[in-house]
Amino acid sequence: MAQAGEGQRGGPAGRIAIVGAGPAGCYLAQALLRAAPGLEVNLIDALPVPFGLLRYGVAPDHQGTKAVTRQFERLFDRQGARFFGNVTVGRDIALDTLRASHDAVVLAAGLAGDRRLGIPGDDLPGVIGAGRLTRAILEHPDADPLPDLGPAPLIIGNGNVAIDILRLLSKTPEEFAGSDLGSAPGRWLAEGGIGAITVIGRAPAGRARFDPAMIRELGRLSAVRISVGDRGGDADGPEAAARLAALAAIDGHGAGPRRIRFRFALRPVAVEGGARVEALRVVRPDGAEERIACSAIITAIGFADAGLLGRDGLIGAAADAESGLIAPGLFAAGWFRRGPRGTIPDARAEAQALAGRILAALAPDPGRAGAAALAGLADIVDWQGWRRIDARERAAAPPDRVRAKIPTRGEMLRIARERENAS
């Protein structure tokens, strides 16, 4: 067996395909190529553009988090990784074909579905998953239309995703300066007519899952009035104390027209309504039930498999899911492996360990086709195609934005092919 970094008969040290060009996939490619620069690493994504969660999951006003894309660009510009965008594994190319053409395949495609509440009425119109809403706000090309939230939406969730949604719904147009929020979502937010937002969580305040820094950021909003209820309960440990201190700091903040109310330790038991959502029924810690009127419910309680690649079956039958090994030559990374837990920095640490396991097991076969198995697929967007899309978006940015995202797949493909068509 050739050692990592050594080619056979002048070929690469091994051919590895990574399905998913988001943070998990890019960090893994980075770790692999640093350890074994002679590898052929092909990143495949169903979208015509790379970076996944960073483009379509991280909030548009958190450009500092998105800045890691500059690090990932070096993968393709300097380290030799290849990008194959607009390729859906299972539709455009079979997973078995990908495995036959590469020495190792890594599934890092994330989780695209929203976890359901699992209570009566959770399928009523007006119950909207946070992932679905975020994709619409961030102009994902396959997103549903932006929904009608009405004047008093309610957010269920105790984590950072819930706080992201709350902040986006609460900002003024001027507070989005320097972001990549598009013009259509910007109008939707500005004209939505939201007067009040209630945020509820099942856990007591001290055991909520949000980052205190995310809560403190709400204290900079200019058009809100914030009240925090139910701040009692478990405050043991420094993390709980930090959360409670952050909540105390924003309690009473502002005198704006939009009312924000936090409530904790409430267990949802039913969504009520007729043609659409009208209220959420919850149980308080004392066992009493309460009806909270609302015009929409946004669920930010986690993400789930959307049927992509048969993830649940693969992980359920994995040889060693904890280490990322599904089967010989087939691995999993990121949320695809561990479920919706962990942050973007966590993906980097995981990638280092997984890269070592992949390279230790790698047995390069010079007869494998590698990238050639992908080259004949229709409408592929390569790295240069993405660069053309990126340049167009940056050039079209209004003065107070960093880019103007192209929202449709067809337009992305047209721009990606421009140089090709001109030649």
C-alpha positions in Angstrom: 0.0 0.0 0.0 1.3 3.4 -0.9 1.9 5.8 2.0 -0.2 9.0 2.2 1.4 11.6 0.0 2.9 9.1 -2.4 1.6 8.5 -5.8 1.6 5.2 -7.7 2.8 5.2 -11.3 3.0 9.0 -11.2 -0.7 9.3 -10.2 -2.2 10.9 -7.1 -1.7 9.5 -3.6 -5.3 8.6 -3.6 -8.7 9.9 -4.8 -11.1 11.2 -2.3 -14.6 12.5 -2.9 -16.3 14.7 -0.3 -20.1 15.2 -0.7 -20.9 18.6 0.7 -18.8 21.7 0.3 -19.8 23.4 3.6 -17.7 23.9 6.7 -17.4 20.2 7.5 -16.4 19.2 4.0 -14.0 22.1 3.5 -12.3 21.7 6.8 -11.8 18.0 6.0 -10.4 18.7 2.6 -8.0 21.2 4.2 -6.8 18.7 6.8 -6.4 15.9 4.1 -4.4 18.1 1.7 -2.1 19.5 4.5 -1.3 15.9 5.6 -1.0 14.5 2.1 -0.6 17.2 -0.6 -0.5 14.6 -3.4 -4.1 13.6 -2.9 -6.9 14.2 -5.5 -9.7 15.8 -3.4 -13.0 16.4 -5.2 -15.7 18.4 -3.3 -19.2 17.8 -4.7 -22.2 19.9 -3.8 -25.9 19.9 -4.9 -25.8 23.7 -5.0 -24.0 25.6 -7.8 -22.0 27.5 -5.1 -19.7 26.3 -2.3 -19.6 26.9 1.4 -23.1 25.6 2.3 -24.0 26.7 5.8 -21.8 29.7 5.7 -23.7 31.1 2.8 -27.2 29.8 3.5 -27.3 29.2 7.3 -25.1 31.8 9.0 -27.1 35.0 9.5 -26.5 37.8 7.0 -25.4 40.2 9.6 -22.7 37.9 11.0 -20.1 38.5 8.3 -17.3 37.8 10.8 -18.4 34.2 10.9 -18.6 34.0 7.2 -15.1 35.3 6.8 -13.7 31.7 7.1 -14.6 31.3 3.4 -11.4 33.2 2.6 -9.5 30.4 4.2 -11.5 27.8 2.3 -10.8 29.6 -1.0 -7.2 28.6 -0.7 -8.2 25.0 -1.0 -9.2 25.5 -4.6 -6.8 28.3 -5.5 -3.6 26.9 -4.0 -4.0 23.4 -2.6 -5.5 21.7 -5.7 -8.9 20.7 -4.4 -11.6 20.6 -7.1 -15.2 21.8 -6.9 -18.1 20.1 -8.6 -21.2 22.2 -8.0 -24.8 21.6 -9.1 -24.3 17.8 -8.7 -26.8 15.8 -6.6 -25.5 12.5 -5.5 -28.3 9.9 -5.9 -29.7 11.8 -8.9 -26.9 13.0 -11.1 -24.4 10.3 -10.0 -25.0 7.2 -7.9 -23.3 6.9 -4.5 -22.1 3.4 -5.7 -20.5 5.0 -8.8 -18.8 7.6 -6.6 -17.4 4.9 -4.3 -16.2 2.8 -7.3 -14.3 5.8 -8.8 -12.7 7.0 -5.5 -10.5 5.4 -2.9 -12.7 7.0 -0.2 -15.9 8.9 -0.1 -17.0 11.2 2.8 -20.6 12.2 3.3 -20.6 15.8 4.7 -23.9 17.0 3.3 -25.4 18.2 6.6 -29.1 18.1 7.7 -31.6 20.0 5.7 -34.9 19.2 7.4 -36.5 20.9 10.4 -37.3 18.8 13.5 -41.1 18.8 14.1 -42.7 19.7 17.5 -44.4 16.3 17.7 -47.6 17.8 19.2 -51.2 18.1 17.9 -51.5 20.9 15.3 -47.8 21.1 14.4 -48.7 20.7 10.7 -51.1 23.8 10.6 -50.3 26.6 8.1 -48.2 29.1 10.0 -45.9 26.6 11.7 -42.6 27.3 10.1 -39.3 25.6 10.7 -36.3 27.8 11.4 -34.3 26.1 8.6 -37.0 26.7 6.1 -37.3 30.4 7.1 -33.5 31.0 7.2 -33.1 29.6 3.7 -35.8 31.9 2.4 -34.3 35.0 4.1 -30.8 34.0 2.8 -32.1 33.5 -0.8 -31.3 29.8 -1.1 -32.2 28.9 -4.7 -34.5 26.0 -3.6 -36.1 27.9 -0.7 -39.9 28.2 -0.2 -41.4 31.7 -0.6 -41.0 34.0 2.4 -44.0 33.3 4.6 -46.6 35.6 6.2 -45.7 35.8 9.9 -48.4 38.2 10.9 -48.2 40.8 13.7 -47.2 38.5 16.6 -45.0 35.5 15.7 -43.8 33.1 18.4 -40.4 31.5 18.4 -39.9 28.1 20.1 -36.3 27.4 20.9 -33.6 28.0 23.5 -30.5 28.1 21.2 -28.6 30.3 18.9 -30.8 29.6 15.9 -33.8 31.0 17.8 -31.8 34.1 18.7 -30.6 34.6 15.1 -34.2 34.5 13.9 -35.3 36.9 16.6 -32.6 39.4 15.8 -33.3 39.3 12.1 -37.0 39.9 12.7 -36.2 42.8 15.0 -33.7 44.9 13.2 -34.4 48.1 11.3 -33.3 48.4 7.7 -30.4 50.6 8.7 -29.1 47.9 11.1 -28.4 45.6 8.2 -25.7 47.8 6.8 -22.6 45.8 6.0 -24.5 42.5 5.7 -25.4 40.4 2.6 -29.2 40.6 3.2 -30.9 40.7 -0.2 -33.3 43.4 -1.3 -36.3 41.2 -1.5 -35.9 39.7 2.1 -35.0 43.2 3.2 -38.4 44.5 2.0 -40.1 41.5 3.5 -38.6 42.2 6.9 -39.2 46.0 6.8 -42.8 45.6 5.7 -43.8 42.6 7.7 -45.8 44.6 10.3 -44.5 42.6 13.3 -45.4 44.3 16.5 -44.6 41.7 19.1 -42.4 38.6 19.3 -42.5 36.0 22.0 -39.6 33.6 22.5 -40.3 30.5 24.6 -38.1 27.6 25.7 -38.7 24.3 27.5 -35.6 24.6 29.8 -35.2 27.1 32.6 -33.3 30.2 31.7 -30.0 29.0 33.3 -30.1 25.8 31.2 -30.9 27.5 27.8 -28.5 26.6 25.0 -27.8 30.1 23.6 -24.4 31.8 23.7 -24.6 34.8 26.1 -22.8 36.9 23.5 -25.8 36.4 21.2 -28.1 37.6 23.9 -26.0 40.7 24.6 -26.1 41.5 20.9 -29.9 42.1 21.3 -29.0 45.0 23.6 -27.9 47.0 20.5 -31.2 46.8 18.7 -32.8 50.3 18.4 -36.5 49.6 17.7 -37.4 47.1 20.4 -38.6 46.8 24.0 -37.3 43.7 25.7 -38.7 41.9 28.8 -37.4 38.7 30.2 -39.7 36.6 32.4 -39.1 33.4 34.4 -35.4 34.0 35.1 -35.5 31.8 38.2 -34.5 28.2 38.5 -31.2 26.4 38.1 -28.3 28.8 38.1 -25.5 26.4 39.1 -22.2 26.8 37.4 -20.5 29.6 35.5 -22.2 28.9 32.2 -25.7 29.2 33.7 -24.6 32.3 35.6 -23.3 33.9 32.3 -26.6 33.2 30.6 -28.6 34.7 33.4 -26.4 37.7 33.5 -26.8 38.3 29.8 -30.6 38.0 30.1 -30.6 40.4 33.1 -28.6 42.9 31.0 -31.2 43.1 28.3 -34.3 42.9 30.5 -36.0 46.3 30.1 -33.8 47.4 27.2 -35.3 49.9 24.7 -38.4 51.9 24.2 -39.1 50.9 20.6 -42.3 49.9 18.9 -41.5 46.2 18.7 -42.1 44.2 21.9 -39.9 41.2 22.6 -40.7 38.9 25.5 -38.7 35.9 26.7 -40.3 33.1 28.6 -38.7 29.9 29.9 -39.7 26.5 31.4 -42.8 26.1 29.2 -43.7 22.8 27.6 -45.6 23.1 24.3 -48.6 20.6 24.2 -50.7 21.7 21.2 -50.9 24.2 18.4 -54.3 25.7 18.1 -56.0 27.2 15.1 -58.4 26.7 12.2 -57.2 27.8 8.7 -53.9 28.7 10.3 -52.1 29.1 13.6 -53.9 31.1 16.3 -52.2 30.1 19.5 -49.8 27.7 21.3 -50.9 25.8 24.4 -48.2 25.2 26.9 -47.8 23.7 30.4 -46.1 25.9 33.1 -43.8 24.4 35.7 -46.7 24.4 38.2 -48.6 22.1 35.9 -51.1 24.7 34.8 -51.9 25.2 31.2 -51.7 28.5 29.4 -52.8 29.6 25.9 -50.4 32.0 24.2 -52.0 33.8 21.2 -49.8 34.2 18.1 -50.0 34.7 14.4 -47.2 32.2 13.5 -45.0 29.7 15.2 -41.3 29.4 14.2 -39.7 26.2 15.5 -36.0 26.4 16.2 -35.7 23.1 18.1 -33.2 21.3 15.9 -32.7 19.8 12.5 -33.4 16.4 11.0 -32.6 14.2 8.0 -34.5 15.3 4.9 -34.0 12.0 3.2 -30.8 13.1 1.6 -28.7 10.1 0.7 -30.6 7.9 3.1 -28.6 9.3 6.0 -30.5 7.7 8.9 -30.2 4.2 7.4 -26.5 4.6 6.7 -25.6 6.0 10.1 -27.9 3.4 11.8 -26.0 0.6 10.1 -22.5 2.2 10.3 -19.5 0.1 11.3 -18.4 2.8 13.7 -20.5 5.9 13.5 -18.7 7.6 16.4 -15.4 7.6 14.5 -17.1 8.5 11.2 -16.7 5.1 9.5 -19.9 3.9 7.7 -18.3 1.1 5.7 -14.9 0.4 4.2 -14.0 3.4 2.1 -17.2 5.3 3.2 -17.1 7.9 5.9 -19.4 10.6 7.4 -18.5 14.0 8.8 -20.2 17.0 10.4 -23.9 17.0 11.2 -24.4 14.2 8.7 -22.4 12.0 11.1 -23.3 13.4 14.6 -26.6 15.0 14.1 -27.4 18.7 14.7 -24.8 19.3 17.4 -21.7 21.4 17.5 -20.5 24.7 16.0 -18.5 25.6 12.9 -15.2 25.5 15.0 -16.2 22.0 16.2 -16.1 20.9 12.5 -12.5 21.9 12.3 -11.4 19.7 15.3 -13.5 16.8 14.0 -11.9 17.1 10.5 -8.4 16.8 11.9 -9.2 13.5 13.6 -11.2 12.1 10.6 -8.5 13.0 8.1 -6.1 10.8 10.1 -8.4 7.9 10.1 -9.1 8.2 6.4 -5.4 8.4 5.5 -4.5 5.5 7.8 -7.1 3.3 5.9 -6.4 4.6 2.4 -5.3 2.0 -0.2 -4.9 4.0 -3.4 -6.0 2.1 -6.6 -4.5 3.7 -9.7 -7.4 2.2 -11.7 -10.0 4.4 -10.2 -11.4 7.2 -12.4 -11.6 9.9 -9.7 -12.7 13.3 -11.1 -13.2 11.7 -14.6 -16.3 10.0 -13.3 -17.8 13.5 -12.7 -16.5 15.3 -15.8 -19.3 14.3 -18.2 -22.2 15.4 -16.0 -24.4 18.1 -17.3 -24.4 21.7 -15.9 -21.5 21.2 -13.5 -20.3 24.5 -12.0 -16.5 24.3 -11.4 -14.4 26.6 -9.2 -13.9 29.2 -12.0 -17.7 29.1 -12.5 -18.2 30.0 -8.9 -15.6 32.7 -9.1 -17.7 34.3 -11.9 -20.8 34.1 -9.8 -19.0 35.6 -6.8 -17.6 38.4 -8.8 -21.0 39.3 -10.2 -22.6 39.3 -6.8 -19.9 41.5 -5.3 -20.0 43.9 -8.3 -23.8 44.3 -7.9 -23.7 45.0 -4.2 -25.5 48.2 -3.1 -23.3 50.6 -1.1 -24.5 49.2 2.3 -24.1 45.5 1.4 -21.1 43.2 0.8 -22.8 41.4 -2.1 -26.2 41.0 -3.9 -26.8 37.2 -4.0 -28.1 35.7 -7.2 -31.3 33.9 -5.9 -32.1 31.5 -8.7 -30.2 28.4 -9.8 -30.8 29.1 -13.5 -29.2 32.6 -13.3 -26.2 31.1 -11.4 -25.7 28.5 -14.1 -26.0 31.1 -16.8 -23.3 33.3 -15.2 -21.1 30.3 -14.4 -21.1 29.4 -18.1 -20.4 32.8 -19.5 -16.7 32.4 -20.2 -17.3 28.9 -21.5 -20.0 30.2 -23.9 -17.8 33.0 -25.1 -14.9 30.7 -26.0 
